[in-house]
Amino acid sequence: MNTIIRAYTEADQKGCLEVFDSNLPKYFSIEERQDFATFLKQPSCVYLVMEQSGEVVGCGGYYVNRENREAGLCWGLVHRRFHGTGLGKRLALERLERILRQPEVGFIRLDTSQHTFGFFEKLGFVTENITPNGYWDGLDRYDMRLRLDETARQRIIQAYQGVQP
């Protein structure tokens, strides 16, 4: 099946919210839905959607702060029925590869939960802090960071090349 990753448009809001809803309650709280909906009205980062046959199956964004030499991942999610298929890895690597185009970036930050921190560890991220119940009762917050030394950059590039159609 042909999968494309493209820039988010307002017309994608419904599809992105459907992806969000598919991940309730394990990965997000219902209280976060309004925050996500507000974010989608005017994303505060570069936001992308992953589409198959005209259906939004994932979405995620990133930002770059050149002054601080840092970047970050924001609101990355894949429809629950596609978990474990490699689409989440492809979306994450797309965002990481785009960040690498900014050579001044020295590290990437993200926050995630106990359910997905292992996914990001496989990409080279290291947990810096864990806040029990940091999102809500039963969902811990993991603050993670990836230092972009030459080895990390090459690992991302190779992985990215390996997941491209």
C-alpha positions, 0 to 999 in steps of 0.5 A: 500500500502506498504511504505518503508523508506530507504537510498538514492542512486544516482539512486533515484535522478530522483524520488526525483527531480520529488517529488520536481517538484510536489511541485512547485511553492507553496512550492519551487521556481524553482531557488531552483531546482538546489540547490536540484539537486546539494545536491542530487549528494552528500548529506551533511546529512543522506538522506532517500527516501520513496518508494511505489511500487518502486516509490519515493514518498518522501525524507528527511534528517537529520544531527547530530552535537554532538559538539553543541548537535544539529540536524537538518532536511533538504530537507524534501518533499513528492509528492504533490499528497500524501499531507494530507495522513500521509506520510509526518508525517511518514517521519518526525517522521522517521527522528526524531526517528533516531535523538533520537538515539543520546542521546547527542542531546538536540534540533533539528532545521529546516527552513520551510515556512508559508505553512508548519510551522503548520505541524512542530508545531504539532510535537512540534517545536516552531518558533524562527524567521520569515523572510518575503520573506526569500526564495523568494518573497512571500515565508517566512522563518520560523526558528524553534526549538524543545527542546528535553526534556524527554516529547518531546522525549516520545511524538516523540517515541509514535507518531513514534510507532503509524505511523509504518506499 
